[in-house]
Amino acid sequence: MAENDLLRAALDCWPPLAAQAGIAPEGWTVDVLARRQDSRVQRLLLRLSRDGKTLVLKHEAAPLRPEDFGRAMQEHMLAMQSVSGSAGQGVPELLAFDSALQSCLMTHVAGRTLRQCLEDTSAPQTVAALLTRAGAWVAAFHRGQIGAPRTFQPRFTEQYLRQVMSEVRDQSRRVAEPEFFLSCAERLCALAHRYEGQQTVTAKTHGDLHLSNLLIGTRNVWGIDFAGGRTVPVGHDLARLLVDYATGFALRDDIAPGEVLPEAAEQAFFRGYDLVGPGDPSVQMLLRNRVLADWWGIPDREEHRTVAQARRLHGLLSLARRTFAETT
């Protein structure tokens, strides 16, 4: 789909969404806020402004998954309830949505993604403050849909990992640097017993909690793009976010052999996230597994990777050399 076609498709969604929200559609100024167009995803975010009021229209032209889009909207509404009443933590208000059109209308919030904020600074105190604020938002979100305490059972993660390893060996699943991948995966399987039989906390997940799905404002933090639905150990969400940080921003010399995060970054995040500590078994096991999961999710052949995937793989490989280093 051409750029202008995607824009026209998004603008066609505006009148029915405005009607659903009880808003007159005339007289709004339209700006492109964000765009993603590649072989898999066709997505556009528009900012609409009038009389000091600002809204965001999100339209996903591809892939066509209206049921998934509708579930994501339901998750968004549940997330709004989860963080309501939490000072400084929020979710943009969902004003209208249409699953068939794969479009929605939200209030606009004044913030930049956590990824953008981290790209703009290397000052340790600023990075620590950002991670603490991120941790506080995730804690508020999890607390709003908290589940029962659970004994963490690493065997489920290990069983799936061994299945992946078998597929890598018989080449039905291809990964970059397969021998190195297998050695790292074997290392994690050998460590799995350390996390057996310990208590963890469960909560309904965000489901796609990476650095671009938290928006940092002057006073508030907002979460967006919810894809959850399961109540599982909180380490699932935390691993997704923290490995994203470690891959792209953590200095490797600051990461102790056998670890995923620099100690300072870990401490900063858990100053904000207070439902479990960094020693929680689901955090420890799933952080390490996330490094491998992100790795096997990238095309094995260089010519099939995007620039972003190539950069991410480089970061993951250097992180894996620290995380799965042999320690006494």
N, C-alpha and C positions, 0 to 999 in steps of 0.2 A: 504494500500500500504506500503510495506517495505521501510526502509530508502534507500537502494540501488536502489530500483525500482524508487523511486521519484527522486533520483539523475540522474539516466539514462534518465528518461523522460525529466528532465530539460536540460540535455546535448544534447538530440536530438533536442531541440528547437534552439540551438545555431547556427548551420549552416544557416538555413533560415533567422534568425534574422540578422546575420552578413551580409548575402548577401543583405538584404533589406537596411542595413545601409551603404553598400559599404565598408565593412571591411573584410580583409582576415581572415578566421577563424583559421588558423594554428598558433601554437606557443604561445598560451595563457596559463598562469598558472591559475588554477581554485581553489578557496577556498569557502567553505560554509560560507556565511555571516550570515544567519538566517534561521531558520526552524520552521514550525508549522505543527504538525501532530496529529490530534485528530479525533474523530468520525465525525466531521463536515467539517474540513478544512485540506487540504493537500497543503502546500505552501512552496516553497524553494526559497531563494535568494542566488545567486552565485556572487562572486567577480572574475572578469577576469582581469588579469594583463599582460601587455607586453610592454617593452620598455618605461617604465615610465607612460604609460597610463592605467587607471583603469576604468572598466565598471561594471555595475550591471545587471545581468539577473534575472528576476523574473518570476517564473512559478507557476501557480495555477492549480494543478491537480484536485482539488475538493474544493467546489462544481462546477459542470459543468453548467456555466451560461455565454456562450460566448457573448450574447448580452449585458449583464451587464458589462462584461469585456471590450467590445468595447466602451461602454458609459464612463466607468471610464477612458479609454485612451483619449477620447475626452475632458473630464473634465480636465485631466492632461495638455493637450495642451493649453486649455483656461487659466488655472492657470499660465502657463509659461508666457503667454501674460499679465496676470493681474499684476504680480509683476515685469515685465521687467522695468528697469529704476529706481527701488526702491533700493537705496543704502543699502546694508546689508541684503536684503530679496531676496530669490530665490526659484526656483523649479528645481530639477534635469532635465537636458535636456533629452527628450524622443527621442531616436534615431530610434527605430523600434518597432513594435508590431504586433502580430498575434492573432486576437480574437478567431479563431478556436482552436489554440494551448493554448490559455489563457497564453500567455507569452509576455514579453516585454524586451527591452534593453534600459538602461539609463546610463548617465554619473554617475560616483561615486562621492559623495561629502563627505568631511572629517568632519563628525559630529557625535554626540551621541544623542540619543533621549532625549527629555526634561525629560521623566520619569527617565532615567538613571542618568541624571545630578542631579535631585532632590534627588535620592536615595543616592547619594554620598556626600551630604552636609546637614547640619542643620543650617549653619551660616545664620542668618537673612539677612545680606547684600547680600550674594550670591544668596539666594532664591529670594530676591526682584529683583535683576538684571536679573535673569533668567525669571521671570514673566514679567518684563518690555520688554525684548527682544521678548518674545512670543507675547505679546500684539502688538508690533510694526509690527511683521510679519502678524498677522491677520488683522490689519488695512490696510496694503498695499494690501493684498489679496482682502479684501472687497472693498476697494476704486477702484480697477481695474475693478470690475463688479458691481458697485453700482446701486441700483434701485431708484425708486421714494420715497420721504418721504411718510409716511403712519401713519394714526391714529391707534394706537394699539388697538386691540379688544380682550380682554381676554376671551370673551365668547366662542370662538372656543376652546381654551385650556380647559376651564371649562367644556364645553359640552362633550369633549372626556374623560376628567377625570371622569365625572359622569358616563359615560358609563362603564369605567373600574371598578369603584366602584360597579356598579350594578352587573357586572360579578363576582366580588369578593364575593359579598353577596350571589349570587345564586350558587357559587362554580364552575361556568363554567370557571373562571380564578382563579388559585390558586397562592397565594403569601405567603411568609414567614411572620409570625406574622400578620395575616389578620386584627385583631381588631385594632392593633396599626397602621397598614397601613391606615385603613379607618378613624381613628381619625385624622391622619396627612392630608389625602386628604380632609376631611371636613374642616380642618383649612385653607387649601389653597383656597378652594372654598369661604370661608367666607371673605378671603382677596382680592379676585379677583376685587372687585369694586374699590379698590385703584388705579388700573392701567388702568381704563377705560378712554377713550377720550384724551389720551396724545399722542404726536407725537413721532415717532421712525424713524429709518433709516432702509431701506431694502438693501439687497445685495444678490448676488448668493452665496449659501452656499458651504462650503467644504463638509459637509455631514457626516463626521466621524472624527471630530476634537478632538481627545484625545491626551494625553501626549506623546504617542509613534509615533504620526504622525507629530511631529515637531522635526527636527534635529538641534542641536545647535553646531555651529562651533566656531572657535576662533573669527572670524569677522562676519560671516554670519549665518543666520537662513534659513532653507529650510523646505518647506511643502511637504508632500508626501501622497499617497493613497487617492486620491480625489474621493468622492462619491456623489457629489452635484447634481445640476441641477435645483433647485428651487430658486426663488428670494423671500425671506421672511425676516421678521425682524431679525436683526443681533444677537439678543439674542439667537437664536437657536444654532448657532455655539459657541457663548461665553459660554452658559450654559453647553454645552457638555464638553468643555475644563476645565472650572473652577470647575465644580462639580467633574470631574475626579481628579483635584488637591486637592480639599477639602476633598474628600473621603479618599485619600491615604496619604496625607501629612500634612494637617492643624491640628494644635494642638487644641483640642476641647475647652480648657479653653480660647483660644484666640478668639473664635467665640462668639459674643454677642448673647444672647437668641433672637431667631427670625430671625437670619441671617444665611447665608450659608458660608461666607468667613470671615477670620480674617480681620480686618480693614486694617492692614499693607499690606496684600497680595492683597486686593482689590485696594488699592491706587497704589501699584507697577504695577499691570497689566494695570490699566487705565492711568498710565504715558506713556505707550507705545501705548495703543489703544485709539486713539483720535477722532473716528467718533461719539461716544456717551460716556456719562459718566456712572458711576455705578448706578445712579438713573434712567436711562432709563427704561420705563415701561416693554419693552420686556425682558430686562436683569433681572429685579426684579421678574417678574412672571415666566419666563422660567427657571431661576436658581432653584427655588423652585419645579417647576414641574419636572425638570430633576432628582432631588433627588428621586422622586416617580417613574419616568419612569425607572431609573436604577434599582430600587428596584423590580418592577414588572417584570423586564427582567431576574431575577435570579430564578432558580428552587426553588420551595417551600420546597422540601424535601432534607434534609441534604445529603442523600446518592446519590442524583442525581447531586450534585454540585461538580465542580472541586475545587482544592485547591485555585486557584485564585478567583473563584466565592465566596467561603466561606469567604475568606479574604475581598473581596469587600462588601459582605453583612454585615459583622461585622462593616466595616467602615461606610456604609450607615445608619445602625441602630443608631449608636452613633451620626452621623451627624444629622439625623432626630430628635433626642431628643433635639438638640440645635435649629435647624431650625424651628421646629413646636411647640416650647415651647410657652405657653400662655404668652403674654406680655400685659402690660396695654397701 
